[in-house]
Amino acid sequence: MSAPHTSVIFDLDGTLVDSEPNYYEATRRTLTAFAGDTDFDWERHTGYIGIGTRETLEILGARYGIEAPVEELLDATNRSYLELARASTPVYPEMRTFVERLHATGVPMAVASGSSRPAIEAVLGGTGLDAFLTTLVSAEEVGRGKPEPDVFLEAARRLGAEPARCVVFEDAPPGALAARAAGMRCVALPYVAATVDDPAFRAADLLFRGGQAEFTAVAALRWLELDPARPR
């Protein structure tokens, strides 16, 4: 697999950046505002990792008997999330190195996320990753979110890449399923340790069982058959 024929598509939350704590807090604030005290805790939140914000709020709205339209819940959650994201969103160090090396090598890259476009732009801008990642797709811009393949297929279209030539980096089973459905190869980095043996991850082309703790830029570059020592 050589650089001109490979495109890399990244999930954002939990893959490039550790933003899930911010999403948990933003969602918790919304549920408290619209439903009062609930049993929504971090463990319950992890069950929705990899699913788009809108879909998550649709499910949670029904679960907690919230009558407000999902658009109202989405607006409230996005406002809280942007406030939290701008204050602090850490980038995984090895992922930053990996993105920089891919950029230096000339590999086309995109971000395809279940987050809203303003959230994606805020995180990338705040972390400096926007210098390398300029092709962005939000699940809100396509018909169906993950685990459907729409967001990855749209990212490939915007890159001008064939799906079979794309490699997706994902941290959650719905995203791994979406990559497979799109006809793309998948590198899995489980965010939640309990999901490591999920069938979606077992079917991945490359699995870092330890997630970000195991991932290295050098290992990923070598798997892509790119020289980690120098750009082309």
Legacy VTK file of the C-alpha trace (Angstrom):
# vtk DataFile Version 3.0
C-alpha trace
ASCII
DATASET POLYDATA
POINTS 232 float
0.000 0.000 0.000
1.833 3.160 -1.144
1.107 6.744 -0.153
-0.507 7.982 -3.416
-3.030 5.142 -3.287
-3.930 5.346 0.398
-6.310 7.750 2.131
-6.827 7.781 5.876
-10.121 8.669 7.527
-10.183 9.375 11.255
-13.003 9.239 13.702
-12.538 12.189 16.054
-13.813 11.572 19.574
-11.838 8.896 21.393
-9.624 8.332 18.355
-7.754 11.587 17.767
-8.740 13.351 20.979
-9.957 12.301 24.411
-13.215 14.225 24.234
-15.577 11.622 25.661
-15.454 13.086 29.209
-16.643 16.387 27.726
-19.461 14.660 25.841
-20.504 12.837 28.986
-20.661 16.055 30.989
-22.507 17.926 28.230
-25.083 15.150 27.912
-25.468 14.899 31.683
-26.152 18.641 31.883
-28.808 18.402 29.180
-30.591 15.471 30.816
-30.537 17.201 34.193
-31.987 20.370 32.673
-34.797 18.572 30.845
-35.496 15.539 33.050
-34.081 16.316 36.494
-31.994 13.715 38.297
-31.427 10.573 36.210
-29.325 7.418 36.433
-27.152 8.622 33.540
-23.569 8.027 34.665
-20.213 7.427 32.961
-20.825 3.697 32.626
-24.133 4.308 30.882
-22.497 6.925 28.670
-19.937 4.425 27.411
-22.762 2.433 25.849
-23.354 5.294 23.406
-19.728 5.888 22.396
-19.471 5.702 18.623
-23.088 6.682 18.040
-23.878 10.180 16.745
-24.989 12.873 19.178
-28.429 13.192 17.604
-29.092 9.454 17.703
-27.884 9.290 21.306
-30.210 12.084 22.376
-33.138 10.503 20.556
-32.599 7.312 22.553
-32.026 9.099 25.853
-34.961 11.441 25.323
-37.257 8.449 24.960
-35.645 6.636 27.896
-36.165 9.524 30.298
-39.531 10.652 28.976
-38.361 14.008 27.673
-41.006 15.650 25.512
-38.828 18.444 24.122
-37.862 18.083 20.440
-34.514 16.433 19.807
-33.321 19.650 18.132
-33.703 21.452 21.455
-31.740 18.744 23.252
-29.091 18.828 20.550
-28.691 22.598 20.762
-28.320 22.463 24.548
-25.802 19.626 24.398
-23.742 21.264 21.670
-23.593 24.550 23.608
-22.311 22.777 26.708
-19.919 20.637 24.714
-18.375 23.593 22.872
-17.830 25.381 26.173
-16.088 22.328 27.614
-14.171 21.507 24.423
-12.714 24.985 24.102
-11.545 24.847 27.710
-9.753 21.504 27.383
-9.580 18.721 24.788
-6.376 16.676 24.960
-4.926 15.154 21.786
-3.436 11.681 22.083
0.306 12.355 21.626
0.978 9.374 19.356
-2.010 10.329 17.218
-0.676 13.855 16.789
2.659 12.423 15.694
0.906 10.030 13.325
-1.164 12.802 11.716
1.923 14.972 11.294
3.848 12.109 9.662
0.980 11.285 7.300
0.757 14.940 6.324
4.498 15.070 5.658
4.223 11.931 3.540
1.392 13.384 1.461
-1.328 10.934 2.494
-4.827 12.432 1.997
-6.718 12.573 5.304
-10.224 13.323 6.504
-12.198 13.390 9.737
-15.598 11.663 9.763
-17.414 12.097 13.061
-20.778 11.772 14.740
-20.218 15.213 16.262
-21.688 18.394 14.814
-19.549 20.344 12.382
-19.098 23.274 14.828
-17.892 20.777 17.449
-15.450 19.168 15.015
-14.086 22.551 13.953
-13.785 23.780 17.545
-11.809 20.720 18.626
-9.502 20.681 15.619
-8.931 24.419 15.845
-8.276 24.329 19.570
-5.772 21.497 19.286
-3.988 22.715 16.165
-4.939 19.607 14.206
-6.782 21.817 11.731
-3.391 22.561 10.182
-3.312 18.973 8.919
-6.966 17.900 8.740
-9.097 20.058 6.477
-11.556 17.580 4.958
-14.317 17.179 7.544
-17.636 15.335 7.546
-20.239 15.408 10.297
-22.863 12.671 10.556
-25.396 15.521 10.551
-24.422 16.180 6.921
-25.375 12.706 5.701
-28.507 10.593 5.768
-27.506 8.063 8.400
-24.979 7.979 11.204
-22.697 5.141 12.270
-22.957 2.120 12.165
-24.212 2.953 8.656
-21.395 3.778 6.210
-22.678 7.158 4.977
-20.209 9.416 6.812
-17.177 7.425 5.643
-18.401 7.196 2.077
-18.934 10.954 2.010
-15.426 11.490 3.374
-14.011 9.300 0.600
-16.040 11.225 -1.981
-14.683 14.550 -0.742
-11.145 13.183 -0.831
-11.685 11.838 -4.346
-10.681 8.406 -3.084
-12.008 4.943 -3.799
-13.481 3.382 -0.633
-11.326 0.275 -1.071
-8.237 2.519 -0.886
-9.316 4.102 2.411
-8.242 3.092 5.907
-10.441 4.109 8.829
-9.147 4.641 12.379
-11.883 4.004 14.937
-12.314 3.582 18.687
-15.889 2.229 18.876
-17.720 -0.814 17.471
-20.360 1.226 15.548
-17.565 3.008 13.701
-15.780 -0.245 12.914
-19.052 -1.620 11.536
-19.514 1.524 9.446
-16.014 1.196 8.000
-16.645 -2.420 7.052
-19.994 -1.504 5.485
-18.249 1.206 3.467
-15.822 -1.355 2.042
-12.862 0.216 3.822
-10.066 -1.272 5.912
-10.237 -0.536 9.618
-7.698 0.038 12.355
-9.381 -0.358 15.743
-8.259 1.294 18.981
-10.927 0.398 21.565
-11.733 3.304 23.878
-13.706 1.099 26.250
-11.633 -1.923 27.296
-14.738 -4.088 27.670
-15.443 -3.782 23.921
-12.111 -5.186 22.759
-13.632 -8.576 21.890
-16.661 -7.107 20.155
-17.179 -8.873 16.784
-16.773 -5.526 15.005
-13.264 -5.204 16.417
-12.376 -8.835 15.827
-13.108 -8.211 12.137
-10.803 -5.177 12.006
-7.746 -5.343 9.764
-5.524 -4.168 12.611
-6.498 -4.165 16.284
-4.581 -2.391 19.032
-6.098 -4.323 21.909
-4.758 -1.875 24.462
-6.279 1.103 22.651
-4.355 4.357 22.829
-2.016 2.934 25.469
-0.744 0.440 22.890
-0.948 2.571 19.741
2.208 4.077 18.288
2.691 6.192 15.195
5.605 4.015 14.091
3.547 0.811 14.264
0.713 2.368 12.267
3.058 3.790 9.634
4.752 0.445 9.186
1.398 -1.287 8.837
0.507 1.229 6.121
3.843 0.359 4.513
5.139 3.900 4.930
8.670 4.604 6.114
8.335 6.048 9.643
11.832 7.538 9.451
11.315 10.098 6.716
8.668 11.755 4.532
8.411 11.018 0.841
LINES 1 233
232 0 1 2 3 4 5 6 7 8 9 10 11 12 13 14 15 16 17 18 19 20 21 22 23 24 25 26 27 28 29 30 31 32 33 34 35 36 37 38 39 40 41 42 43 44 45 46 47 48 49 50 51 52 53 54 55 56 57 58 59 60 61 62 63 64 65 66 67 68 69 70 71 72 73 74 75 76 77 78 79 80 81 82 83 84 85 86 87 88 89 90 91 92 93 94 95 96 97 98 99 100 101 102 103 104 105 106 107 108 109 110 111 112 113 114 115 116 117 118 119 120 121 122 123 124 125 126 127 128 129 130 131 132 133 134 135 136 137 138 139 140 141 142 143 144 145 146 147 148 149 150 151 152 153 154 155 156 157 158 159 160 161 162 163 164 165 166 167 168 169 170 171 172 173 174 175 176 177 178 179 180 181 182 183 184 185 186 187 188 189 190 191 192 193 194 195 196 197 198 199 200 201 202 203 204 205 206 207 208 209 210 211 212 213 214 215 216 217 218 219 220 221 222 223 224 225 226 227 228 229 230 231
